[in-house]
């Protein structure tokens, strides 16, 4: 008896696209070609419906009162926490709902770096960080008298890890690093880097905004101490994000914002805090956002993150090939698919990225153009801006072809 | 899935704009200058340093440095060409009319208003996200002229 070989037919992209109402839109007279999912993903009907259903049937404030609706809302919120924690393969008591990745990192900068680090301690970042994983540490450093150092990249857009151990040595206490660069697409080997950080006595704060939507990310496996990501880049609503932290760290950290929900007992003189993670959730939370994010987790897992990743890698290979065919394109970041995700930044000859973006937009093609909230990285490459195409589960190979044709028009308009 | 596209007449990238972008006029700092204005668009990274010298109430010399998209750079080049030799009042009026052409509601300035080659930038109006690229250097000029008369003064920094 022979075992049949399992073959994955790949994603049924046409069927997936039918789940995303916005993909039916036209821009002018052209069908939308959305190649800006690294900025924000589009939302499937299932997520829009989950948010809608929450408001239509169960809306009430959470963690207050005794009435039935309040209980249902609280239940929805706490089930969302369990669902998202399971998606991250992380203990739920470490999962704090915030607005977005930026707020999550500011929470760590504020309640950990500014409170529990000592003047003179060092935080290490990398030159490829998004401003959201750089500026909060600059603020913490200024306010607390901390040092800041950065890991450089090599010409291929990969981290230069030759200096890592020296940078991680005392007085370094924290490494703040992105999982996947929002510009270069580089995927950093977080598990190995975290091992070295921990060996040197430093904690790791992971900006997972660009990785969680596109690959299986396991908190237990990566072993990071803080993980931040946003719902809106993973098919979820805008305005909901996640900080996951080791619960024992959340216990040590003082609150970020004060107010309702985060307290245990309040007198006119002083207060004590709620248990974690509630200690870090002051005020009425975005319950519908959390419910929508849980629905996004369900949607993604029903399709399968490994299959989504394989589809994106196939698109990325095609994207790199198409850009090569256009000619006169500078690609920033690794060519090796093993080292990157589905985010590709480039420039065409000496044409400014905004001009590229405008000409593509006239054909209905949405790409990102600018400094990508990574000005130090633009300076590292000595360019004012880059154009960026990024893919997701609903992207088709034909859309990548349309990008290639659009770039051909850029060449014609600018005669390059 | 149909991915055909409808060709668009190039109302934005006019010949004269591309020419100014490729061969910018007055692309140098004026030294000595009465004023140097740094204009930045932090949203997209356009950077222009505009410098000029006045003589008897007229723009005797003007130039710009910086980098950015074709629209911002061509607009700066065309500005320098247009206002050289103009009175402060004339340059201010031109800048206001130029801004009105791109940002005003209705058809101001009227189609008949003679702003010369600058007319070529009228097409930017149809691209709302690019209007700031075109007006960046004009805002810098207005900022500078508003402070006139100026003897050698510290650099003014504006962000739009």
Interface residues (C-beta under 8 A of the other chain):
Chain A: X14 X28 X29 X30 X31 X33 X351 X352 X353 X354 X355 X358 X359 X362 X363 X364 X369 X370 X371 X375 X378 X384 X385 X396 X398 X399 X401 X402 X405 X406 X413 X414 X415
Chain B: X1 X2 X3 X4 X5 X6 X8 X10 X12 X13 X18 X43 X44 X45 X46 X47 X67 X68 X69 X70 X71 X127 X129 X130 X133
